[in-house]
Amino acid sequence: MIKQTLSDRITDFINMVLLVIIAVTMLFPFLHIFAVSFSSLRDVLERDLIMWPREWVSDAYRTILASKSFTRSLGVTAYVTIVGTLVNLFFTATLAYGLTRNVLGQRVIMLMVVFTILFSAGMIPTYLIVKETGLINSLWALIIPTAISSFNLIVIRQFFLSIPNELNEAALIDGANEMRTFWSIILPLSKPSLAAFGLFYAVNHWNTYFAGILYLNDSSKWPIQVILRQIVIVNEPTAALGQEVMLMMENPPPPITIQMAAILLATLPILIVYPFLQKHFAKGVMLGSVKG
């Protein structure tokens, strides 16, 4: 065991204090959102900064959960996130593995992947491609255009290259083809890396809103972030949740509590998923960063 010097203990203490301050700073907005979402109209009118409600009121959550448009958008976002993440991982992993093999045009394909990192087509060409392929007003418009992230592809490829080639040779000797080697050997060894980048893809799909505004004309297909935008930024909770929901209640909750409750409900699912992948997160990203 290495004995710490006085300077090491002071450095550790300063780092701990800084991390605590950063953690409190990051938790402060969540605590405020949580408190306001459960606050009464009186609390909202009398207090500028609410960190804990004096009177617990759940009218905002009952209003939101009674809205078909909000619950439907949660279902749409969950579908896009799950299906989109699976599509992302499938195409990213297969292409990354293909680029580790000696195949015809490997260098050209790799240059094309790197080129997309440096130069982007832009919004208008992308929209025209989506339109011409018939994806307008389809949920696949939120999935297919972002099926592969070039950066994630390069990192996963580097991770595949770090796997000892003797494993591939042993599999070939045993009679396994490239596809069997990929599914039975490469992918099981790549679980930490795939879990980490799967989280990246999932968060990206869950937070997508601009693509929903751009490609989806039918409001019934809007993801949760578009509904959240209508409630918080556009400040139209009645239009976003449905006027019939607001009319059902004798005393509708204040708009600010509805906004905060909507933010919390839209953020909570992805926060619940993160702890299950946390153990793979740092390991998965670092494994693909350096070829051993």
URGI-V990751 format. One record per residue. N is the residue number from 1. RES is the residue in three letters. PHI is phi in radians with two decimals (NA if undefined). Layout:
[[N & RES & PHI] [N & RES & PHI]]
This chain:
[[1 & MET & NA] [2 & ILE & -1.42] [3 & LYS & -1.39] [4 & GLN & -1.40] [5 & THR & -1.48] [6 & LEU & -1.08] [7 & SER & -1.13] [8 & ASP & -1.15] [9 & ARG & -1.14] [10 & ILE & -1.13] [11 & THR & -1.09] [12 & ASP & -1.09] [13 & PHE & -1.14] [14 & ILE & -1.10] [15 & ASN & -1.09] [16 & MET & -1.11] [17 & VAL & -1.10] [18 & LEU & -1.10] [19 & LEU & -1.15] [20 & VAL & -1.12] [21 & ILE & -1.10] [22 & ILE & -1.11] [23 & ALA & -1.10] [24 & VAL & -1.11] [25 & THR & -1.08] [26 & MET & -1.34] [27 & LEU & -1.38] [28 & PHE & -0.98] [29 & PRO & -1.09] [30 & PHE & -1.13] [31 & LEU & -1.13] [32 & HIS & -1.14] [33 & ILE & -1.07] [34 & PHE & -1.06] [35 & ALA & -1.16] [36 & VAL & -1.15] [37 & SER & -1.12] [38 & PHE & -1.81] [39 & SER & -1.50] [40 & SER & -1.53] [41 & LEU & -1.06] [42 & ARG & -1.11] [43 & ASP & -1.06] [44 & VAL & -1.11] [45 & LEU & -1.36] [46 & GLU & -1.61] [47 & ARG & -2.10] [48 & ASP & -1.38] [49 & LEU & -2.12] [50 & ILE & -1.92] [51 & MET & -1.91] [52 & TRP & -2.73] [53 & PRO & -1.21] [54 & ARG & -1.27] [55 & GLU & -2.25] [56 & TRP & -1.40] [57 & VAL & -2.27] [58 & SER & -1.89] [59 & ASP & -1.07] [60 & ALA & -1.11] [61 & TYR & -1.23] [62 & ARG & -1.12] [63 & THR & -1.16] [64 & ILE & -1.18] [65 & LEU & -1.23] [66 & ALA & -1.43] [67 & SER & -1.47] [68 & LYS & -1.18] [69 & SER & -1.15] [70 & PHE & -1.24] [71 & THR & -1.14] [72 & ARG & -1.14] [73 & SER & -1.17] [74 & LEU & -1.12] [75 & GLY & -1.12] [76 & VAL & -1.08] [77 & THR & -1.14] [78 & ALA & -1.09] [79 & TYR & -1.11] [80 & VAL & -1.11] [81 & THR & -1.17] [82 & ILE & -1.20] [83 & VAL & -1.15] [84 & GLY & -1.10] [85 & THR & -1.14] [86 & LEU & -1.11] [87 & VAL & -1.10] [88 & ASN & -1.02] [89 & LEU & -1.15] [90 & PHE & -1.11] [91 & PHE & -1.24] [92 & THR & -1.15] [93 & ALA & -1.19] [94 & THR & -1.17] [95 & LEU & -1.18] [96 & ALA & -1.09] [97 & TYR & -1.18] [98 & GLY & -1.08] [99 & LEU & -1.37] [100 & THR & -1.61] [101 & ARG & -1.66] [102 & ASN & -1.46] [103 & VAL & -2.00] [104 & LEU & -1.16] [105 & GLY & 1.41] [106 & GLN & -1.04] [107 & ARG & -1.13] [108 & VAL & -1.14] [109 & ILE & -1.10] [110 & MET & -1.13] [111 & LEU & -1.13] [112 & MET & -1.15] [113 & VAL & -1.12] [114 & VAL & -1.13] [115 & PHE & -1.05] [116 & THR & -1.20] [117 & ILE & -1.28] [118 & LEU & -1.41] [119 & PHE & -2.30] [120 & SER & -2.03] [121 & ALA & -1.17] [122 & GLY & 1.76] [123 & MET & -1.22] [124 & ILE & -1.17] [125 & PRO & -1.03] [126 & THR & -1.12] [127 & TYR & -1.12] [128 & LEU & -1.13] [129 & ILE & -1.16] [130 & VAL & -1.08] [131 & LYS & -1.16] [132 & GLU & -1.22] [133 & THR & -1.54] [134 & GLY & 1.33] [135 & LEU & -1.68] [136 & ILE & -1.08] [137 & ASN & 1.14] [138 & SER & -2.15] [139 & LEU & -1.13] [140 & TRP & -1.19] [141 & ALA & -1.17] [142 & LEU & -1.55] [143 & ILE & -1.98] [144 & ILE & -1.13] [145 & PRO & -1.05] [146 & THR & -2.02] [147 & ALA & -1.13] [148 & ILE & -2.31] [149 & SER & -1.68] [150 & SER & -1.07] [151 & PHE & -1.12] [152 & ASN & -1.08] [153 & LEU & -1.07] [154 & ILE & -1.15] [155 & VAL & -1.17] [156 & ILE & -1.14] [157 & ARG & -1.08] [158 & GLN & -1.09] [159 & PHE & -1.16] [160 & PHE & -1.07] [161 & LEU & -1.20] [162 & SER & -1.37] [163 & ILE & -1.27] [164 & PRO & -0.94] [165 & ASN & -1.17] [166 & GLU & -1.08] [167 & LEU & -1.14] [168 & ASN & -1.13] [169 & GLU & -1.13] [170 & ALA & -1.12] [171 & ALA & -1.15] [172 & LEU & -1.15] [173 & ILE & -1.12] [174 & ASP & -1.35] [175 & GLY & 1.72] [176 & ALA & -1.41] [177 & ASN & -1.49] [178 & GLU & -1.07] [179 & MET & -1.15] [180 & ARG & -1.14] [181 & THR & -1.10] [182 & PHE & -1.11] [183 & TRP & -1.33] [184 & SER & -1.66] [185 & ILE & -2.08] [186 & ILE & -1.16] [187 & LEU & -1.11] [188 & PRO & -1.03] [189 & LEU & -1.32] [190 & SER & -1.81] [191 & LYS & -0.98] [192 & PRO & -1.06] [193 & SER & -1.16] [194 & LEU & -1.17] [195 & ALA & -1.14] [196 & ALA & -1.13] [197 & PHE & -1.32] [198 & GLY & -1.11] [199 & LEU & -1.14] [200 & PHE & -1.01] [201 & TYR & -1.10] [202 & ALA & -1.11] [203 & VAL & -1.10] [204 & ASN & -1.09] [205 & HIS & -1.19] [206 & TRP & -1.15] [207 & ASN & -1.61] [208 & THR & -1.19] [209 & TYR & -2.45] [210 & PHE & -1.18] [211 & ALA & -1.12] [212 & GLY & -1.13] [213 & ILE & -1.19] [214 & LEU & -1.34] [215 & TYR & -1.85] [216 & LEU & -1.90] [217 & ASN & -1.55] [218 & ASP & -1.50] [219 & SER & -1.14] [220 & SER & -1.24] [221 & LYS & -1.80] [222 & TRP & -1.16] [223 & PRO & -1.28] [224 & ILE & -1.10] [225 & GLN & -1.20] [226 & VAL & -1.23] [227 & ILE & -1.08] [228 & LEU & -1.10] [229 & ARG & -1.10] [230 & GLN & -1.12] [231 & ILE & -1.36] [232 & VAL & -1.62] [233 & ILE & -1.43] [234 & VAL & -1.26] [235 & ASN & 1.08] [236 & GLU & -2.25] [237 & PRO & -1.11] [238 & THR & -1.14] [239 & ALA & -1.21] [240 & ALA & -1.30] [241 & LEU & -1.55] [242 & GLY & 1.84] [243 & GLN & -1.14] [244 & GLU & -1.14] [245 & VAL & -1.20] [246 & MET & -1.17] [247 & LEU & -1.30] [248 & MET & -1.17] [249 & MET & -1.74] [250 & GLU & -1.17] [251 & ASN & -2.15] [252 & PRO & -1.06] [253 & PRO & -1.16] [254 & PRO & -1.05] [255 & PRO & -0.98] [256 & ILE & -1.13] [257 & THR & -1.23] [258 & ILE & -1.14] [259 & GLN & -1.09] [260 & MET & -1.17] [261 & ALA & -1.13] [262 & ALA & -1.14] [263 & ILE & -1.07] [264 & LEU & -1.14] [265 & LEU & -1.18] [266 & ALA & -1.35] [267 & THR & -1.64] [268 & LEU & -1.02] [269 & PRO & -1.02] [270 & ILE & -1.25] [271 & LEU & -1.23] [272 & ILE & -1.22] [273 & VAL & -1.24] [274 & TYR & -0.99] [275 & PRO & -1.02] [276 & PHE & -1.24] [277 & LEU & -1.86] [278 & GLN & -1.08] [279 & LYS & -1.14] [280 & HIS & -1.61] [281 & PHE & -1.11] [282 & ALA & -1.12] [283 & LYS & -1.10] [284 & GLY & -1.14] [285 & VAL & -1.21] [286 & MET & -1.24] [287 & LEU & -1.08] [288 & GLY & -1.55] [289 & SER & -1.48] [290 & VAL & -2.29] [291 & LYS & -1.49] [292 & GLY & -1.58]]
